[in-house]
Amino acid sequence: MVIIWLFIGLIPISLSVWALLDCAQRPPWAWSFAGRSQVAWLGAIAFGIFLLIFGMTISLWYLIRIRPHIAAVEAGDFRGLDPS
């Protein structure tokens, strides 16, 4: 039974750590071009590590919705960005 609870607890923490490390390794210029705040996302994900379900939600939102935009800008794809 302990192993099951440990597994259930490790999934959100692992997801949050992955999101935190991915967020931290993206260059600041990519965040600027995408119009996002790297510091705000780092803070939200780091705070979310302590709140399992909330942290998993933040991390999933980052990995599914924000990360693809930052990665696209980092790769040189500026389509879909607001020109202003």
N, C-alpha and C positions, 0 to 999 in steps of 0.2 A: 504494500500500500504506500509506503514511503517513497518508493521508486516512482510510482505514478504521480504523486504530488510533486516530487522533484522535477519530473519531466514537464509537468504542466507549468511549473514556475520557471523553468529554464527556457521555454519557448519564447515568452515575451521578452525576457531579459536578453536572450541571444539576438532576437530581432532588433531590439533597441540598440544593442552594441554595434551590430552590423550597420544600422542606419547612422549611428553617431560617427563611426569610423569613415563611412562613405562620405558623409557630409563634411567632415573635417579635411578630407584629402582633396576635395574639389577646389580649384584655384579661385581666389576672390574675384578676379576679373570676370569669370563665368557667371558668378552670382550677380554681379553688377549688371552685366548685359541682359540677364534674364529678369532683372527687376525684383530680385528676392534678397532677403537678408540672411547671410550665412550665420551670423551671430545669433539671430533670433531662432533659427532652426536648431543650431547646436544647443542653445539653452533649453528649448522646448523638449528636445529628444533626451537631453541629459536629465532634466527634471522628470520626464516620463519614465525613466528607468526605475524610479522608486515607487511609481504607481502602476502596477503591472498592466491592467486592462487599458487604462488611459495612455500609458506609454506605448503599448502595442498599437493602439489606434493612431497615435501621432507618428510612430515609426512606419506603419503601413501607409499612411497618407503621404509621408515623405517619399518612401520607396516607390510608390505607384504613381503619384501625381507630380511631385516636384523633381525628383531625381532625373526622370527622362528629359525634362526641359534643360536642366543644368548640363547633363551629359551631351545633349544635342548642341548646345552653345559651345561647350568645350571642344566638340568635334568640328566646329565651324559651320553648323547649320543654324542660321539665324532666321529661318522661316518661322512664321507664327509669333514673332515678337512684335510688340507695339513699337512703331517707328518713332514715336515721340520721346 
